[in-house]
Amino acid sequence: MKLTPRDAPGYFNRPEADRTGILIYGADGMRVALRRQQVVKALVGPQGEEEMRLTRIAAADLRRDPAMLADAIKATGFFPGPRVVHVEDAGEAMADPILNAVGDWAPGDAQVVITAGTLKATSKLRKFFEGHRNAWAIGIYDDPPSRAEIEGMLTDAGLKNLDDAAMRDLTALAQVLDPGDFRQTVEKLALYKFDDPVPLRGEDIAAVAPTSTDADIDDVLNVVAEARAAEIGPVMRRLTAQGVQAVTLCIGAMRHFRTLYAVASAPGGPSEGINRLRPPVFGPRRDRILRQAQGWGASRLEDALALLTDTDLALRSAGRTAPDMALVERALIRLAMMSARR
């Protein structure tokens, strides 16, 4: 039988122990693995593997010994409780031994969990599980987790005390992170807030969320956007000593001011624009970007982007005479002076 995407989250949390099995397939191996981990844990419990009630069979091993799956399904466990046999990385080459073993399943046998990559609609495995009266088949696609799924992750991690703004930030973060990275972020949050009675806030999410932004480049860009021209020189010297290239700094500045422009020019105003940023920003950095965008305004941010575009073209010009870093520093000072005139 087919398991619909709407019903899948509930089933993964509370699978039926008397089913023959389930086929979980999809192009994203991480998403498939997370769902498999979820359903197996719900079936055998946290001690299932230690109590030898979980048997793992690799596709290569099943190819060498086609009877391995049938033997594992019928085997008697040493400990009481439900048993699961997991076949990983299954494909059409293993369809016949899987179908034969699952076809002989009887009540009391181990439940079979099959994981596979992309399967066509004509796949033997798909057609068998989709047509089976006591088994399920579900395709896992690249859809971000729903709010209900996020709430389930938070509950599993012990995070129950959070405000609406934090939930909004987590939902936005889930749209841009890979499932594994998002789950790790939730686990980090659980450790970060362990035994902390204060509700989870955006600042906490910002402290643990993965980021690719260079903090030192952020420093000089904030100095520029906040019209602190006198501080540009010392920060630039530090960046130069660290080996930061002028082109890198110019690209970072363009990215930062494009972000400010996206916030300032949003149809609903900056307060709406900050919520639409992808990837999302959190905590103090969110407040800072919002203040900067509101202070500059869309019109002057267009002028700032034009100045940065001219600087980028000058850096790429073969006929320039000024050093690269001097060109960028002059542009940043002009931007800071432009901001000071608001």
C-alpha contacts under 8 A as a table, 3 or more apart, distances in Angstrom:
res1	aa1	res2	aa2	distance
1	M	129	F	6.22
1	M	130	E	4.12
1	M	131	G	5.42
1	M	132	H	5.68
1	M	133	R	6.16
1	M	134	N	7.37
1	M	135	A	6.02
1	M	136	W	4.82
1	M	137	A	6.11
2	K	129	F	7.80
2	K	130	E	5.13
2	K	131	G	7.95
2	K	136	W	5.67
2	K	137	A	5.01
2	K	138	I	6.15
3	L	7	D	6.58
3	L	8	A	6.06
3	L	136	W	6.00
3	L	137	A	5.81
3	L	138	I	5.20
4	T	7	D	5.35
4	T	8	A	5.92
4	T	138	I	6.94
5	P	8	A	5.06
5	P	9	P	7.44
5	P	138	I	7.66
6	R	9	P	7.09
7	D	10	G	5.72
7	D	11	Y	6.39
8	A	11	Y	5.09
8	A	12	F	6.07
8	A	138	I	7.62
9	P	12	F	5.24
9	P	13	N	6.44
9	P	149	E	6.75
10	G	13	N	5.31
10	G	14	R	6.22
11	Y	14	R	4.99
11	Y	15	P	4.92
11	Y	16	E	7.74
11	Y	39	V	7.94
12	F	15	P	5.62
12	F	35	R	6.93
12	F	38	Q	6.13
12	F	39	V	4.80
12	F	42	A	7.47
13	N	38	Q	6.76
13	N	39	V	6.42
13	N	42	A	6.22
14	R	39	V	7.62
14	R	42	A	6.33
14	R	43	L	7.91
15	P	39	V	6.50
15	P	42	A	6.76
15	P	43	L	6.58
16	E	19	R	5.87
16	E	43	L	7.85
17	A	43	L	6.46
17	A	82	P	7.08
17	A	111	Q	7.49
18	D	107	P	7.11
18	D	111	Q	7.66
19	R	111	Q	6.57
19	R	134	N	5.51
19	R	135	A	5.89
20	T	102	V	7.32
20	T	105	W	6.69
20	T	106	A	7.86
20	T	110	A	7.85
20	T	111	Q	5.27
20	T	112	V	6.31
20	T	134	N	5.67
20	T	135	A	5.25
21	G	111	Q	5.03
21	G	112	V	4.29
21	G	113	V	5.49
21	G	114	I	7.75
21	G	134	N	7.53
21	G	135	A	4.97
21	G	136	W	6.51
22	I	112	V	6.43
22	I	113	V	5.08
22	I	114	I	6.24
22	I	129	F	7.28
22	I	135	A	5.55
22	I	136	W	4.56
22	I	137	A	5.59
22	I	138	I	7.77
23	L	113	V	6.09
23	L	114	I	4.70
23	L	115	T	5.95
23	L	116	A	7.66
23	L	125	L	7.96
23	L	126	R	7.60
23	L	129	F	6.68
23	L	136	W	6.24
23	L	137	A	4.61
23	L	138	I	6.31
24	I	32	V	6.50
24	I	35	R	7.80
24	I	36	R	7.18
24	I	113	V	7.62
24	I	114	I	6.13
24	I	115	T	4.86
24	I	116	A	6.41
24	I	137	A	6.13
24	I	138	I	5.24
24	I	139	G	6.03
24	I	140	I	7.03
25	Y	32	V	6.36
25	Y	115	T	5.58
25	Y	116	A	4.57
25	Y	117	G	5.23
25	Y	118	T	6.10
25	Y	119	L	6.89
25	Y	138	I	6.58
25	Y	139	G	5.03
25	Y	140	I	5.99
26	G	29	G	6.89
26	G	31	R	7.88
26	G	32	V	6.29
26	G	116	A	6.66
26	G	117	G	4.84
26	G	118	T	4.74
26	G	119	L	7.28
26	G	139	G	5.52
26	G	140	I	4.81
26	G	141	Y	6.14
27	A	117	G	5.19
27	A	118	T	4.90
27	A	140	I	7.62
27	A	141	Y	7.20
28	D	31	R	5.52
28	D	32	V	6.41
28	D	117	G	7.44
28	D	140	I	7.67
28	D	141	Y	7.28
28	D	142	D	7.21
29	G	32	V	5.12
29	G	33	A	6.00
29	G	117	G	6.87
30	M	33	A	5.05
30	M	34	L	6.16
30	M	179	P	7.01
30	M	180	G	6.55
31	R	34	L	5.20
31	R	35	R	6.38
31	R	140	I	6.93
31	R	141	Y	7.97
31	R	142	D	7.96
31	R	179	P	6.23
31	R	180	G	7.56
32	V	35	R	5.26
32	V	36	R	6.15
32	V	115	T	7.02
32	V	116	A	7.94
32	V	140	I	6.33
33	A	36	R	5.01
33	A	37	Q	6.00
33	A	115	T	7.74
34	L	37	Q	5.07
34	L	38	Q	6.16
34	L	179	P	7.99
34	L	180	G	7.65
35	R	38	Q	5.01
35	R	39	V	6.26
36	R	39	V	5.33
36	R	40	V	6.02
36	R	113	V	7.54
36	R	115	T	7.26
37	Q	40	V	5.31
37	Q	41	K	6.05
38	Q	41	K	5.36
38	Q	42	A	6.28
39	V	42	A	5.08
39	V	43	L	6.22
40	V	43	L	5.09
40	V	44	V	6.18
40	V	45	G	7.69
40	V	84	V	7.21
40	V	113	V	7.80
41	K	44	V	5.52
41	K	45	G	4.93
41	K	46	P	6.02
41	K	48	G	7.64
42	A	45	G	5.54
43	L	82	P	6.84
43	L	83	R	7.79
43	L	84	V	7.55
44	V	47	Q	7.24
44	V	48	G	4.76
44	V	49	E	7.85
44	V	53	R	6.88
44	V	54	L	7.35
44	V	81	G	7.28
44	V	82	P	5.85
44	V	83	R	6.40
44	V	84	V	7.11
45	G	48	G	5.35
46	P	49	E	7.56
47	Q	50	E	5.33
47	Q	51	E	6.11
48	G	51	E	5.16
48	G	52	M	6.26
48	G	53	R	5.12
48	G	54	L	6.00
48	G	83	R	7.88
49	E	52	M	4.97
49	E	53	R	5.74
49	E	54	L	5.05
49	E	55	T	7.81
50	E	53	R	7.64
51	E	54	L	7.90
51	E	78	F	7.61
51	E	79	F	6.14
52	M	55	T	7.07
52	M	77	G	7.10
52	M	78	F	7.39
52	M	79	F	7.47
53	R	77	G	6.40
53	R	79	F	7.26
53	R	81	G	7.52
53	R	82	P	6.91
53	R	83	R	4.61
53	R	84	V	6.30
54	L	83	R	5.91
54	L	84	V	4.95
54	L	85	V	5.87
54	L	86	H	7.41
55	T	72	A	7.22
55	T	84	V	6.35
55	T	85	V	4.71
55	T	86	H	6.10
56	R	85	V	5.98
56	R	86	H	4.85
56	R	87	V	6.13
56	R	88	E	7.51
57	I	61	D	6.61
57	I	62	L	6.74
57	I	69	L	7.49
57	I	85	V	7.40
57	I	86	H	6.05
57	I	87	V	4.83
57	I	88	E	6.48
58	A	61	D	5.31
58	A	62	L	6.39
58	A	87	V	5.91
58	A	88	E	5.38
58	A	89	D	6.96
59	A	62	L	5.11
59	A	63	R	6.16
59	A	87	V	6.66
59	A	88	E	6.06
59	A	89	D	5.76
59	A	90	A	5.58
59	A	91	G	7.96
59	A	94	M	7.27
60	A	63	R	5.09
60	A	64	R	6.47
61	D	64	R	5.19
61	D	65	D	6.16
62	L	65	D	4.98
62	L	66	P	5.11
62	L	67	A	7.57
62	L	68	M	6.22
62	L	69	L	7.06
62	L	94	M	7.31
62	L	97	P	7.97
63	R	66	P	5.78
63	R	93	A	7.96
63	R	94	M	6.51
65	D	68	M	5.61
66	P	69	L	6.88
66	P	97	P	5.42
67	A	70	A	5.43
67	A	71	D	6.26
67	A	97	P	7.08
67	A	101	A	7.85
68	M	71	D	5.26
68	M	72	A	6.20
69	L	72	A	5.10
69	L	73	I	6.19
69	L	85	V	7.74
69	L	97	P	7.59
69	L	98	I	7.05
69	L	101	A	6.33
70	A	73	I	5.23
70	A	74	K	6.39
70	A	100	N	7.87
70	A	101	A	4.59
70	A	102	V	7.47
70	A	104	D	7.98
71	D	74	K	5.32
71	D	75	A	5.95
72	A	75	A	5.12
72	A	85	V	6.76
72	A	110	A	7.67
73	I	84	V	7.92
73	I	85	V	6.55
73	I	101	A	7.71
73	I	105	W	7.45
73	I	109	D	5.60
73	I	110	A	4.87
73	I	111	Q	7.26
73	I	112	V	7.44
74	K	105	W	8.00
74	K	109	D	5.49
74	K	110	A	6.83
75	A	109	D	7.68
75	A	110	A	7.93
77	G	80	P	7.00
77	G	83	R	7.57
82	P	110	A	6.92
82	P	111	Q	7.91
83	R	109	D	7.61
83	R	110	A	4.65
83	R	111	Q	6.27
84	V	110	A	5.00
84	V	111	Q	4.76
84	V	112	V	5.82
84	V	113	V	7.00
85	V	110	A	6.27
85	V	111	Q	6.20
85	V	112	V	4.94
85	V	113	V	6.14
86	H	112	V	5.98
86	H	113	V	4.71
86	H	114	I	5.84
86	H	115	T	7.73
87	V	90	A	6.47
87	V	112	V	7.66
87	V	113	V	6.35
87	V	114	I	4.91
87	V	115	T	6.38
88	E	114	I	6.15
88	E	115	T	5.05
88	E	116	A	6.64
89	D	114	I	7.96
89	D	115	T	5.73
89	D	116	A	4.79
89	D	117	G	6.75
90	A	93	A	7.86
90	A	94	M	6.28
90	A	95	A	7.80
90	A	114	I	6.82
90	A	115	T	6.08
90	A	116	A	4.81
90	A	117	G	7.53
91	G	94	M	5.62
91	G	95	A	6.59
91	G	116	A	6.15
91	G	117	G	7.37
91	G	119	L	7.90
91	G	125	L	7.94
92	E	95	A	4.91
92	E	123	S	6.91
92	E	124	K	6.86
92	E	125	L	6.98
93	A	96	D	7.55
94	M	97	P	5.91
94	M	98	I	6.29
95	A	98	I	5.24
95	A	99	L	5.93
95	A	124	K	6.40
95	A	125	L	5.87
96	D	99	L	5.19
96	D	100	N	6.06
97	P	100	N	5.14
97	P	101	A	6.09
98	I	101	A	5.26
98	I	102	V	6.03
99	L	102	V	5.21
99	L	103	G	5.74
99	L	125	L	7.41
99	L	128	F	7.41
100	N	103	G	5.07
100	N	104	D	6.58
101	A	104	D	5.45
101	A	105	W	6.78
102	V	105	W	5.15
102	V	112	V	7.52
105	W	109	D	6.40
106	A	109	D	5.75
116	A	119	L	7.48
119	L	122	T	7.99
119	L	123	S	5.96
119	L	126	R	7.06
120	K	123	S	5.19
120	K	126	R	7.76
121	A	126	R	6.74
121	A	127	K	7.28
122	T	126	R	7.32
122	T	127	K	6.76
123	S	126	R	5.26
123	S	127	K	6.12
124	K	127	K	5.23
124	K	128	F	5.97
125	L	128	F	5.23
125	L	129	F	6.24
126	R	129	F	5.39
126	R	130	E	5.78
126	R	137	A	6.81
127	K	130	E	5.17
127	K	131	G	5.90
128	F	131	G	5.28
128	F	132	H	6.01
129	F	132	H	5.03
129	F	135	A	5.88
129	F	136	W	5.85
129	F	137	A	5.50
130	E	135	A	7.52
130	E	136	W	6.34
130	E	137	A	5.49
132	H	135	A	5.43
132	H	136	W	7.39
144	P	174	A	6.29
144	P	175	Q	5.43
144	P	179	P	7.82
145	P	148	A	7.94
145	P	149	E	5.72
145	P	150	I	6.37
145	P	174	A	6.67
145	P	175	Q	7.67
146	S	149	E	5.16
146	S	150	I	6.28
146	S	171	T	7.93
147	R	150	I	5.05
147	R	151	E	6.11
147	R	171	T	6.71
148	A	151	E	5.07
148	A	152	G	6.21
149	E	152	G	4.95
149	E	153	M	6.34
150	I	153	M	5.09
150	I	154	L	6.25
150	I	171	T	7.38
151	E	154	L	5.04
151	E	155	T	6.14
152	G	155	T	5.09
152	G	156	D	6.18
153	M	156	D	5.11
153	M	157	A	6.18
153	M	183	R	7.50
153	M	186	V	7.39
154	L	157	A	5.05
154	L	158	G	6.17
154	L	159	L	4.95
154	L	160	K	6.70
154	L	186	V	6.82
155	T	158	G	5.00
155	T	159	L	5.58
155	T	160	K	6.10
156	D	159	L	7.61
157	A	186	V	7.14
157	A	187	E	6.27
157	A	190	A	5.89
158	G	190	A	6.61
159	L	162	L	7.49
159	L	190	A	6.14
161	N	197	P	7.81
161	N	198	V	7.66
161	N	199	P	4.93
161	N	200	L	6.13
162	L	166	A	6.20
162	L	167	M	6.98
162	L	199	P	4.70
162	L	200	L	4.35
162	L	201	R	6.61
163	D	166	A	5.42
163	D	167	M	6.52
163	D	199	P	6.45
163	D	200	L	6.51
163	D	201	R	6.67
164	D	167	M	5.09
164	D	168	R	6.19
165	A	168	R	5.02
165	A	169	D	6.25
165	A	201	R	7.12
165	A	202	G	6.92
166	A	169	D	5.03
166	A	170	L	6.18
166	A	200	L	6.43
166	A	201	R	5.04
166	A	202	G	5.17
166	A	205	I	7.59
167	M	170	L	5.10
167	M	171	T	6.11
168	R	171	T	5.16
168	R	172	A	6.27
169	D	172	A	5.12
169	D	173	L	6.11
169	D	202	G	6.73
169	D	205	I	7.80
169	D	280	P	7.35
169	D	281	V	7.96
169	D	282	F	6.86
170	L	173	L	4.94
170	L	174	A	6.13
170	L	205	I	7.63
171	T	174	A	5.17
171	T	175	Q	6.72
172	A	175	Q	5.35
172	A	176	V	7.25
172	A	279	P	7.88
172	A	280	P	6.18
173	L	176	V	5.61
173	L	177	L	6.30
173	L	182	F	7.58
173	L	279	P	7.10
173	L	280	P	6.19
174	A	177	L	5.48
174	A	178	D	7.67
174	A	179	P	7.55
174	A	182	F	6.13
176	V	278	R	7.21
176	V	279	P	6.10
177	L	181	D	6.01
177	L	182	F	5.70
178	D	181	D	5.24
178	D	182	F	6.14
179	P	182	F	5.11
179	P	183	R	6.13
180	G	183	R	5.16
180	G	184	Q	6.18
181	D	184	Q	5.07
181	D	185	T	6.15
182	F	185	T	4.97
182	F	186	V	6.33
183	R	186	V	5.09
183	R	187	E	6.28
184	Q	187	E	4.98
184	Q	188	K	6.12
185	T	188	K	5.02
185	T	189	L	6.16
185	T	208	V	6.49
185	T	209	A	6.05
185	T	210	P	7.66
186	V	189	L	5.00
186	V	190	A	6.28
187	E	190	A	5.03
187	E	191	L	6.48
188	K	191	L	5.16
188	K	192	Y	5.98
188	K	208	V	6.50
189	L	192	Y	4.84
189	L	193	K	5.96
189	L	204	D	7.30
189	L	205	I	6.98
189	L	208	V	6.65
190	A	193	K	5.30
190	A	194	F	5.80
191	L	194	F	5.02
192	Y	204	D	7.80
193	K	196	D	5.16
193	K	200	L	7.43
196	D	199	P	7.91
200	L	204	D	6.44
200	L	205	I	7.91
201	R	204	D	5.43
201	R	205	I	6.73
201	R	283	G	7.58
202	G	205	I	5.09
202	G	206	A	6.18
202	G	282	F	5.30
202	G	283	G	4.44
203	E	206	A	5.07
203	E	207	A	6.26
203	E	282	F	6.36
203	E	283	G	3.88
203	E	284	P	6.38
204	D	207	A	5.10
204	D	208	V	6.81
204	D	283	G	7.33
205	I	208	V	5.54
205	I	209	A	5.74
205	I	282	F	6.71
205	I	283	G	7.30
206	A	209	A	5.31
206	A	281	V	7.46
206	A	282	F	5.08
206	A	283	G	5.66
213	T	217	I	7.96
213	T	218	D	7.32
214	D	217	I	5.51
214	D	218	D	6.29
215	A	218	D	4.94
215	A	219	D	6.28
216	D	219	D	5.03
216	D	220	V	6.87
216	D	239	L	7.11
217	I	220	V	5.48
217	I	221	L	6.33
217	I	239	L	7.57
217	I	249	L	6.82
217	I	252	G	7.19
218	D	221	L	5.09
218	D	222	N	6.07
219	D	222	N	5.34
219	D	223	V	6.27
219	D	235	V	7.61
220	V	223	V	4.94
220	V	224	V	6.22
220	V	232	I	6.43
220	V	235	V	6.11
220	V	236	M	7.27
221	L	224	V	5.07
221	L	225	A	6.07
221	L	253	A	6.32
221	L	256	H	7.31
222	N	225	A	5.06
222	N	226	E	5.95
223	V	226	E	5.33
223	V	227	A	6.34
223	V	228	R	5.18
223	V	229	A	7.01
223	V	231	E	6.80
223	V	232	I	6.71
223	V	336	A	7.74
224	V	227	A	5.28
224	V	228	R	6.03
224	V	229	A	6.42
224	V	232	I	7.18
224	V	332	L	6.22
224	V	333	I	7.12
224	V	335	L	6.42
224	V	336	A	4.67
224	V	339	S	7.87
225	A	228	R	7.83
225	A	292	Q	6.41
225	A	335	L	7.40
225	A	336	A	6.22
225	A	339	S	6.61
226	E	292	Q	6.76
226	E	336	A	7.02
226	E	339	S	6.87
226	E	340	A	7.81
227	A	335	L	7.79
227	A	336	A	4.32
227	A	337	M	6.28
227	A	338	M	7.75
227	A	339	S	5.26
227	A	340	A	5.06
228	R	231	E	5.80
228	R	232	I	7.20
228	R	336	A	6.46
229	A	232	I	5.44
229	A	333	I	5.87
229	A	336	A	5.42
229	A	337	M	6.83
230	A	233	G	6.84
231	E	234	P	5.92
231	E	235	V	6.55
232	I	235	V	5.38
232	I	236	M	6.01
232	I	329	E	7.76
232	I	332	L	7.76
232	I	333	I	7.15
233	G	236	M	5.15
233	G	237	R	6.25
233	G	329	E	7.88
234	P	237	R	5.19
234	P	238	R	6.40
235	V	238	R	5.13
235	V	239	L	6.31
236	M	239	L	5.05
236	M	240	T	6.09
236	M	329	E	7.36
237	R	240	T	5.08
237	R	241	A	6.16
238	R	241	A	5.13
238	R	242	Q	6.33
239	L	242	Q	5.05
239	L	243	G	6.49
239	L	244	V	5.49
240	T	243	G	5.14
240	T	244	V	5.53
240	T	245	Q	7.39
241	A	244	V	7.60
244	V	248	T	6.84
244	V	249	L	7.18
245	Q	248	T	5.21
245	Q	249	L	6.40
245	Q	325	M	7.56
246	A	249	L	5.10
246	A	250	C	6.13
246	A	324	D	5.76
246	A	325	M	5.02
246	A	328	V	6.39
247	V	250	C	5.03
247	V	251	I	6.10
247	V	312	D	7.37
247	V	315	L	7.20
247	V	324	D	7.87
248	T	251	I	5.18
248	T	252	G	6.13
249	L	252	G	5.02
249	L	253	A	6.15
249	L	328	V	7.62
250	C	253	A	5.06
250	C	254	M	6.24
250	C	308	L	7.11
250	C	311	T	7.69
250	C	312	D	6.60
250	C	328	V	6.54
251	I	254	M	5.13
251	I	255	R	6.18
251	I	312	D	7.91
252	G	255	R	5.10
252	G	256	H	6.14
253	A	256	H	5.08
253	A	257	F	6.15
253	A	308	L	7.56
254	M	257	F	5.26
254	M	258	R	5.97
254	M	305	L	6.58
254	M	308	L	6.34
254	M	309	T	7.76
255	R	258	R	5.11
255	R	259	T	6.23
256	H	259	T	5.12
256	H	260	L	6.41
257	F	260	L	4.88
257	F	261	Y	6.04
257	F	301	L	6.86
257	F	304	A	7.39
257	F	305	L	6.66
258	R	261	Y	4.94
258	R	262	A	6.08
258	R	305	L	7.27
259	T	262	A	5.11
259	T	263	V	6.36
259	T	277	L	7.68
260	L	263	V	5.18
260	L	264	A	6.06
260	L	289	I	6.65
260	L	290	L	7.72
260	L	292	Q	7.03
260	L	293	A	4.89
260	L	301	L	7.41
261	Y	264	A	5.02
261	Y	265	S	5.79
261	Y	293	A	6.79
261	Y	297	G	7.70
261	Y	298	A	5.72
261	Y	301	L	5.82
261	Y	302	E	7.32
262	A	265	S	5.43
262	A	266	A	6.08
262	A	273	G	6.53
262	A	277	L	7.76
263	V	266	A	5.58
263	V	269	G	7.34
263	V	270	P	4.88
263	V	271	S	7.64
263	V	272	E	7.53
263	V	273	G	4.13
263	V	274	I	5.30
263	V	276	R	7.94
263	V	277	L	7.54
263	V	290	L	7.24
263	V	293	A	6.26
264	A	269	G	6.30
264	A	270	P	4.75
264	A	273	G	6.71
264	A	293	A	5.19
264	A	294	Q	6.26
264	A	296	W	7.99
264	A	297	G	5.72
264	A	298	A	5.20
265	S	269	G	6.59
265	S	270	P	7.00
265	S	273	G	7.37
265	S	297	G	7.75
265	S	298	A	5.36
266	A	269	G	5.14
266	A	270	P	6.21
266	A	272	E	6.71
266	A	273	G	4.84
267	P	272	E	7.77
267	P	273	G	7.66
268	G	271	S	7.28
268	G	272	E	5.22
268	G	273	G	6.87
269	G	272	E	5.49
269	G	273	G	6.11
270	P	273	G	4.70
270	P	274	I	6.01
270	P	290	L	6.61
270	P	293	A	6.90
270	P	294	Q	6.50
271	S	274	I	5.64
271	S	275	N	7.04
271	S	290	L	7.24
272	E	275	N	5.42
272	E	276	R	6.79
273	G	276	R	5.18
273	G	277	L	6.74
274	I	277	L	5.61
274	I	286	R	7.44
274	I	290	L	6.54
275	N	280	P	7.31
276	R	280	P	7.42
277	L	280	P	5.07
277	L	281	V	7.24
281	V	285	R	6.57
281	V	286	R	5.15
282	F	285	R	5.98
282	F	286	R	4.86
282	F	287	D	7.91
283	G	286	R	5.39
283	G	287	D	6.65
284	P	287	D	5.14
284	P	288	R	6.10
285	R	288	R	4.97
285	R	289	I	6.14
286	R	289	I	5.33
286	R	290	L	6.21
287	D	290	L	5.12
287	D	291	R	6.22
288	R	291	R	5.17
288	R	292	Q	6.18
289	I	292	Q	5.08
289	I	293	A	6.07
290	L	293	A	5.21
290	L	294	Q	6.15
291	R	294	Q	5.17
291	R	295	G	6.05
292	Q	295	G	5.09
292	Q	296	W	6.17
293	A	296	W	5.32
293	A	297	G	5.94
293	A	298	A	7.72
294	Q	297	G	5.52
295	G	342	R	7.52
296	W	299	S	7.89
296	W	300	R	5.99
296	W	301	L	6.21
296	W	339	S	6.62
296	W	342	R	7.23
297	G	300	R	5.87
297	G	301	L	6.27
298	A	301	L	5.09
298	A	302	E	6.30
299	S	302	E	5.29
299	S	303	D	6.80
300	R	303	D	4.98
300	R	304	A	6.24
301	L	304	A	4.83
301	L	305	L	6.17
302	E	305	L	5.18
302	E	306	A	6.25
303	D	306	A	5.06
303	D	307	L	6.30
304	A	307	L	5.14
304	A	308	L	6.30
304	A	335	L	6.46
305	L	308	L	5.04
305	L	309	T	6.04
306	A	309	T	5.06
306	A	310	D	6.29
307	L	310	D	5.20
307	L	311	T	6.28
307	L	331	A	7.16
308	L	311	T	4.93
308	L	312	D	6.12
308	L	331	A	7.04
309	T	312	D	5.05
309	T	313	L	6.27
310	D	313	L	5.12
310	D	314	A	6.17
311	T	314	A	4.98
311	T	315	L	6.24
311	T	327	L	6.97
311	T	328	V	6.82
311	T	331	A	6.90
312	D	315	L	5.15
312	D	316	R	6.50
313	L	316	R	5.15
313	L	317	S	6.21
314	A	317	S	5.00
314	A	320	R	6.84
315	L	320	R	7.62
315	L	324	D	6.21
315	L	327	L	7.59
317	S	320	R	6.01
322	A	326	A	6.63
322	A	327	L	6.56
323	P	326	A	5.32
323	P	327	L	6.46
324	D	327	L	5.25
324	D	328	V	6.53
325	M	328	V	5.13
325	M	329	E	6.03
326	A	329	E	5.05
326	A	330	R	6.05
327	L	330	R	5.30
327	L	331	A	6.33
328	V	331	A	5.06
328	V	332	L	6.20
329	E	332	L	5.09
329	E	333	I	6.20
330	R	333	I	5.17
330	R	334	R	6.24
331	A	334	R	5.10
331	A	335	L	6.21
332	L	335	L	4.98
332	L	336	A	6.18
333	I	336	A	5.04
333	I	337	M	6.19
334	R	337	M	5.07
334	R	338	M	6.04
335	L	338	M	4.90
335	L	339	S	6.19
336	A	339	S	5.05
336	A	340	A	6.20
337	M	340	A	4.94
337	M	341	R	6.48
338	M	341	R	5.43
338	M	342	R	7.33
339	S	342	R	5.74
